[in-house]
Amino acid sequence: MAVGALTVRTAFCHELLALQPATIRGNASEILALAGMSAGGRGVDTTDTAAAALPAAQALARRLATVVAVTGEVDYVTDGERVLSVAGGNPLMTRVVGTGCALSAVVAASAALPGDRLENVAAACGLMKQAGEIAARQGGPGSFIPAFLDALYQEVQG
């Protein structure tokens, strides 16, 4: 949502935090900004690493009693105490507009599932990374989106 890059969006996201979200998903710069720490970003892109933002994600998760996913080359999902890491994906995922938004939607849906929310969110991140790996084998960035959606569908169908 470009938290930290755009003042109006940052203010809106801080208002949303008061509603006690079940899960928060963002790139490193967005999570650092939400946690009130400095962040480096260019619009919705990040110049920080997910690993560098993990302490901020843990602090944010503890403060809000929620699950925070800070995503990047490796995704980190935390409830403030436990941390799960999710590797995989493909660099094309960072070059195609909308993959972060799609990830946020899948993460939000996973938060509504029964069971351990931390594990559900980590599984959602893993599902998206796996779909990205499958889609990247189909070609370049122009064919990535349809292949990604097809792969996501196939993974969910089992």
C-alpha contacts under 8 A as a table, 3 or more apart, distances in Angstrom:
res1	aa1	res2	aa2	distance
1	M	9	R	6.95
1	M	26	G	7.94
1	M	30	E	7.83
1	M	44	V	6.60
2	A	5	A	5.30
2	A	6	L	6.20
2	A	9	R	6.75
2	A	10	T	7.50
2	A	30	E	6.62
2	A	43	G	5.68
2	A	44	V	4.49
2	A	45	D	7.82
3	V	6	L	6.30
3	V	7	T	7.76
3	V	9	R	5.81
3	V	10	T	4.62
3	V	13	C	7.10
3	V	29	S	7.71
3	V	30	E	4.94
3	V	31	I	7.98
3	V	33	A	6.39
3	V	34	L	7.06
3	V	44	V	7.74
4	G	7	T	6.74
4	G	9	R	7.73
4	G	10	T	5.55
4	G	29	S	7.13
4	G	30	E	6.04
4	G	33	A	5.10
4	G	34	L	7.52
4	G	39	A	7.18
4	G	41	G	7.74
5	A	9	R	7.99
5	A	10	T	7.51
5	A	41	G	6.66
5	A	42	R	6.90
5	A	43	G	5.49
5	A	44	V	7.32
6	L	9	R	5.43
6	L	10	T	6.15
6	L	43	G	7.61
7	T	10	T	5.10
7	T	11	A	6.17
8	V	11	A	5.22
8	V	12	F	6.20
9	R	12	F	4.99
9	R	13	C	6.08
10	T	13	C	5.16
10	T	14	H	6.30
10	T	33	A	7.87
10	T	34	L	7.62
11	A	14	H	5.17
11	A	15	E	6.42
12	F	15	E	5.05
12	F	16	L	6.36
13	C	16	L	4.90
13	C	17	L	6.34
13	C	34	L	7.71
14	H	17	L	5.10
14	H	18	A	6.99
14	H	34	L	7.07
15	E	18	A	5.54
15	E	19	L	7.46
16	L	19	L	5.39
16	L	20	Q	7.48
16	L	21	P	7.52
17	L	20	Q	5.51
17	L	21	P	6.39
17	L	64	L	7.82
20	Q	64	L	6.55
20	Q	66	T	7.62
21	P	24	I	6.76
21	P	66	T	6.86
22	A	66	T	5.53
22	A	67	V	6.61
22	A	111	A	6.58
23	T	66	T	5.77
23	T	67	V	4.81
23	T	68	V	5.75
23	T	69	A	7.64
23	T	107	V	7.68
23	T	108	A	6.82
23	T	111	A	6.57
24	I	66	T	7.56
24	I	67	V	6.36
24	I	68	V	4.74
24	I	69	A	6.16
25	R	31	I	7.82
25	R	68	V	5.90
25	R	69	A	4.69
25	R	70	V	5.98
25	R	71	T	7.29
25	R	104	S	6.12
25	R	107	V	7.41
26	G	29	S	7.82
26	G	30	E	5.46
26	G	31	I	5.69
26	G	69	A	6.51
26	G	70	V	5.29
26	G	71	T	6.14
26	G	104	S	7.91
27	N	30	E	5.33
27	N	31	I	6.25
27	N	45	D	7.74
27	N	46	T	6.53
27	N	50	A	6.90
27	N	70	V	5.33
27	N	71	T	4.93
27	N	72	G	6.27
28	A	31	I	5.28
28	A	32	L	6.12
28	A	39	A	7.74
28	A	46	T	6.31
28	A	47	T	7.91
28	A	48	D	5.56
28	A	49	T	5.73
28	A	50	A	4.88
28	A	52	A	7.46
28	A	53	A	5.27
28	A	70	V	5.79
28	A	71	T	6.63
28	A	72	G	7.20
29	S	32	L	5.13
29	S	33	A	6.13
29	S	39	A	4.77
29	S	40	G	5.68
29	S	41	G	5.77
29	S	45	D	7.89
29	S	46	T	5.28
29	S	47	T	6.99
29	S	48	D	5.85
29	S	53	A	7.52
30	E	33	A	5.11
30	E	34	L	6.16
30	E	39	A	7.40
30	E	46	T	7.80
31	I	34	L	5.05
31	I	35	A	6.11
31	I	53	A	6.79
31	I	56	A	6.80
31	I	57	A	6.23
31	I	70	V	6.57
32	L	35	A	5.13
32	L	36	G	6.28
32	L	37	M	5.01
32	L	38	S	6.21
32	L	39	A	5.58
32	L	53	A	6.00
32	L	56	A	5.81
32	L	57	A	7.42
33	A	36	G	5.01
33	A	37	M	5.46
33	A	38	S	6.24
33	A	39	A	5.91
34	L	37	M	7.50
34	L	60	L	7.74
35	A	56	A	5.84
35	A	57	A	7.30
35	A	59	A	7.34
35	A	60	L	5.67
37	M	56	A	7.45
39	A	47	T	7.95
39	A	48	D	6.95
40	G	46	T	6.20
40	G	47	T	5.12
40	G	48	D	5.92
41	G	44	V	6.97
41	G	45	D	5.55
41	G	46	T	4.24
41	G	47	T	5.13
41	G	48	D	7.30
42	R	45	D	5.06
42	R	46	T	6.19
42	R	47	T	7.38
43	G	46	T	7.86
46	T	49	T	7.62
48	D	52	A	6.70
48	D	53	A	7.33
49	T	52	A	5.20
49	T	53	A	6.49
49	T	72	G	6.75
49	T	73	E	7.97
50	A	53	A	5.06
50	A	54	L	6.18
50	A	70	V	5.75
50	A	71	T	5.85
50	A	72	G	5.44
50	A	73	E	7.42
50	A	74	V	6.78
50	A	75	D	6.62
50	A	76	Y	6.95
51	A	54	L	5.17
51	A	74	V	7.78
51	A	76	Y	7.49
52	A	55	P	7.20
53	A	56	A	5.28
53	A	57	A	6.20
53	A	70	V	7.16
54	L	57	A	4.91
54	L	58	Q	6.13
54	L	70	V	7.01
54	L	76	Y	6.88
55	P	58	Q	5.08
55	P	59	A	6.19
56	A	59	A	5.09
56	A	60	L	6.04
57	A	60	L	5.09
57	A	61	A	6.03
57	A	68	V	5.90
57	A	69	A	7.31
57	A	70	V	6.70
57	A	78	T	7.00
57	A	80	G	7.37
58	Q	61	A	5.08
58	Q	62	R	6.18
58	Q	68	V	7.37
58	Q	78	T	6.02
58	Q	79	D	6.64
58	Q	80	G	4.12
58	Q	81	E	7.03
59	A	62	R	5.17
59	A	63	R	6.04
59	A	80	G	6.18
60	L	63	R	5.08
60	L	64	L	6.09
60	L	68	V	7.38
60	L	80	G	7.38
61	A	64	L	5.36
61	A	65	A	5.42
61	A	66	T	4.91
61	A	67	V	5.57
61	A	68	V	5.68
61	A	78	T	6.84
61	A	79	D	5.28
61	A	80	G	4.81
62	R	65	A	5.04
62	R	66	T	6.94
62	R	79	D	6.68
62	R	80	G	4.67
62	R	81	E	7.67
65	A	79	D	7.18
65	A	80	G	7.80
66	T	79	D	5.91
66	T	80	G	7.94
67	V	77	V	6.94
67	V	78	T	5.59
67	V	79	D	4.49
67	V	80	G	7.48
67	V	117	R	7.23
67	V	118	L	6.13
68	V	77	V	5.68
68	V	78	T	5.41
68	V	79	D	6.41
69	A	75	D	6.85
69	A	76	Y	5.64
69	A	77	V	4.26
69	A	78	T	6.47
69	A	121	V	7.52
69	A	122	A	7.89
70	V	75	D	5.80
70	V	76	Y	5.34
70	V	77	V	6.42
71	T	74	V	6.51
71	T	75	D	4.21
71	T	76	Y	6.33
72	G	75	D	5.39
73	E	87	A	6.94
73	E	88	G	7.39
73	E	89	G	7.54
74	V	85	S	6.61
74	V	86	V	5.63
74	V	87	A	4.69
74	V	88	G	7.03
75	D	85	S	5.57
75	D	86	V	4.96
75	D	87	A	6.46
75	D	125	C	7.19
76	Y	83	V	6.55
76	Y	84	L	5.73
76	Y	85	S	4.57
76	Y	86	V	6.41
76	Y	122	A	7.91
77	V	83	V	5.59
77	V	84	L	5.18
77	V	85	S	6.38
77	V	118	L	6.70
77	V	121	V	7.15
77	V	122	A	6.04
78	T	81	E	6.72
78	T	82	R	5.53
78	T	83	V	4.46
78	T	84	L	6.45
78	T	118	L	6.62
79	D	82	R	5.81
79	D	83	V	7.05
79	D	118	L	6.53
80	G	83	V	7.53
84	L	118	L	7.94
84	L	119	E	7.86
84	L	122	A	6.75
85	S	122	A	7.53
86	V	122	A	6.75
86	V	125	C	6.86
86	V	126	G	6.03
87	A	126	G	7.50
87	A	129	K	7.62
88	G	126	G	7.56
88	G	129	K	5.50
88	G	130	Q	6.86
88	G	133	E	7.40
89	G	93	M	7.23
89	G	128	M	7.44
89	G	129	K	3.89
89	G	130	Q	5.94
89	G	131	A	7.57
89	G	132	G	5.20
89	G	133	E	5.10
90	N	93	M	5.73
90	N	94	T	7.99
90	N	129	K	7.24
90	N	132	G	5.82
90	N	133	E	5.45
90	N	136	A	6.73
91	P	94	T	5.65
91	P	95	R	7.13
92	L	95	R	5.07
92	L	96	V	6.41
92	L	132	G	7.87
92	L	136	A	6.88
92	L	140	G	7.83
92	L	141	P	6.50
92	L	144	F	7.78
93	M	96	V	5.63
93	M	99	T	6.21
93	M	132	G	6.46
94	T	97	V	7.66
94	T	99	T	7.46
95	R	141	P	7.41
96	V	99	T	6.48
96	V	141	P	6.58
96	V	144	F	7.78
96	V	145	I	7.58
97	V	100	G	7.68
98	G	101	C	5.06
98	G	102	A	6.07
99	T	102	A	4.97
99	T	103	L	6.07
100	G	103	L	4.95
100	G	104	S	6.21
101	C	104	S	5.04
101	C	105	A	6.38
102	A	105	A	5.11
102	A	106	V	6.33
103	L	106	V	5.15
103	L	107	V	6.00
103	L	124	A	7.77
103	L	125	C	7.03
103	L	128	M	6.58
104	S	107	V	5.04
104	S	108	A	6.04
105	A	108	A	5.10
105	A	109	A	6.25
106	V	109	A	5.10
106	V	110	S	6.15
106	V	124	A	6.13
107	V	110	S	5.04
107	V	111	A	6.33
107	V	121	V	5.51
107	V	124	A	5.60
107	V	125	C	7.05
108	A	111	A	5.23
108	A	112	A	7.01
109	A	112	A	5.49
109	A	113	L	7.15
110	S	113	L	5.35
110	S	117	R	7.51
110	S	120	N	5.54
110	S	121	V	5.76
110	S	124	A	6.34
111	A	117	R	5.64
111	A	120	N	6.56
111	A	121	V	6.38
113	L	117	R	7.50
113	L	120	N	7.25
114	P	117	R	7.62
115	G	120	N	7.40
116	D	119	E	5.40
116	D	120	N	6.16
117	R	120	N	4.89
117	R	121	V	6.05
118	L	121	V	5.34
118	L	122	A	6.25
119	E	122	A	5.06
119	E	123	A	6.04
120	N	123	A	5.05
120	N	124	A	6.24
121	V	124	A	4.99
121	V	125	C	6.33
122	A	125	C	5.08
122	A	126	G	6.20
123	A	126	G	4.93
123	A	127	L	6.06
124	A	127	L	5.02
124	A	128	M	6.33
125	C	128	M	5.27
125	C	129	K	6.26
126	G	129	K	5.05
126	G	130	Q	6.07
127	L	130	Q	5.16
127	L	131	A	6.19
127	L	152	L	7.39
127	L	155	E	7.26
128	M	131	A	5.08
128	M	132	G	6.14
128	M	152	L	6.97
129	K	132	G	5.00
129	K	133	E	6.29
130	Q	133	E	5.11
130	Q	134	I	6.35
131	A	134	I	5.15
131	A	135	A	6.05
131	A	148	F	5.79
131	A	149	L	7.83
131	A	151	A	4.99
131	A	152	L	5.11
131	A	155	E	7.13
132	G	135	A	5.07
132	G	136	A	6.04
132	G	148	F	5.88
132	G	151	A	7.69
133	E	136	A	5.30
133	E	137	R	6.77
134	I	137	R	5.56
134	I	138	Q	7.27
134	I	147	A	7.79
134	I	148	F	7.26
134	I	151	A	6.26
135	A	138	Q	5.43
135	A	139	G	7.57
135	A	144	F	5.73
135	A	145	I	7.75
135	A	147	A	4.74
135	A	148	F	4.66
135	A	150	D	7.95
135	A	151	A	6.24
136	A	139	G	5.90
136	A	140	G	6.82
136	A	144	F	6.25
136	A	147	A	7.79
136	A	148	F	7.81
138	Q	143	S	7.15
138	Q	144	F	7.15
138	Q	147	A	6.66
139	G	142	G	7.80
139	G	143	S	5.97
139	G	144	F	6.66
140	G	143	S	5.74
140	G	144	F	6.03
141	P	144	F	4.84
141	P	145	I	7.41
142	G	145	I	7.11
143	S	146	P	6.02
143	S	147	A	6.26
144	F	147	A	5.14
144	F	148	F	5.72
145	I	148	F	4.97
145	I	149	L	6.18
146	P	149	L	5.18
146	P	150	D	6.14
147	A	150	D	5.02
147	A	151	A	6.00
148	F	151	A	5.04
148	F	152	L	6.03
149	L	152	L	5.07
149	L	153	Y	6.14
150	D	153	Y	5.12
150	D	154	Q	6.19
151	A	154	Q	5.03
151	A	155	E	6.07
152	L	155	E	5.16
152	L	156	V	6.22
153	Y	156	V	5.26
153	Y	157	Q	6.14
154	Q	157	Q	5.11
154	Q	158	G	6.24
155	E	158	G	5.19
